[in-house]
Amino acid sequence: MNAKPDDRSDNVERIQGTINHTINNMRKADEMIEETSDDTMRENLKAKNERREEALKGMRREIREEAIAREKGYK
């Protein structure tokens, strides 16, 4: 049984979709932070958004690398 070949042709679009989803979740969390009176929940949501922001930095770096690789023909 042969391994499936690496198909990176949609990586940029896939990563962009993940970025968009993460940003949407951050906005929803921000709305919840504004609406909740629960200090623990507010702090948990703030912490989660900080982690999301760090993840976004990595995804943006990855999308740049994939775009460059795509331009060079994935060599």
C-alpha positions in Angstrom: 0.0 0.0 0.0 1.5 3.3 -1.1 1.4 6.5 0.9 -0.9 9.2 -0.3 1.2 11.9 -2.0 1.5 15.3 -0.2 -1.1 17.7 -1.6 -0.4 21.2 -0.5 -2.4 22.9 -3.3 -5.1 24.1 -0.9 -3.0 24.9 2.2 -3.2 28.7 1.8 -7.0 28.6 1.6 -7.3 26.1 4.4 -5.1 28.2 6.7 -7.0 31.3 5.7 -10.2 29.6 6.6 -8.8 28.7 10.0 -7.6 32.3 10.6 -11.1 33.6 9.7 -12.7 31.1 12.1 -10.3 32.0 14.9 -10.9 35.8 14.4 -14.7 35.1 14.5 -14.3 33.2 17.7 -12.3 36.0 19.2 -15.0 38.5 18.4 -17.7 36.3 19.9 -15.6 35.9 23.1 -15.1 39.7 23.2 -18.9 40.1 23.1 -19.3 37.6 25.9 -16.7 39.4 27.9 -18.7 42.6 27.6 -22.0 40.9 28.5 -21.0 38.7 31.4 -20.8 39.7 35.0 -18.9 36.5 36.0 -15.3 37.6 36.7 -14.0 34.1 36.3 -15.6 33.6 32.9 -14.4 37.0 31.8 -10.8 36.1 32.8 -11.0 32.7 31.1 -12.3 34.3 27.9 -9.5 36.9 28.0 -6.9 34.2 28.5 -8.4 32.1 25.6 -8.3 35.1 23.3 -4.6 35.7 24.2 -3.9 32.1 23.2 -5.8 32.6 20.0 -3.8 35.7 19.2 -0.6 33.7 19.6 -2.0 31.0 17.4 -2.9 33.6 14.8 0.7 34.8 14.7 1.8 31.3 13.9 -0.9 30.8 11.2 0.0 34.0 9.5 3.6 33.0 9.4 2.6 29.6 8.0 0.3 31.1 5.4 3.2 33.4 4.2 5.5 30.3 3.9 2.9 28.3 2.0 2.2 31.2 -0.4 6.0 31.5 -1.1 6.3 27.8 -1.6 3.3 27.8 -3.9 4.9 30.6 -6.0 8.1 28.5 -6.2 6.2 25.3 -7.2 6.5 23.6 -3.8 10.2 22.6 -4.5 
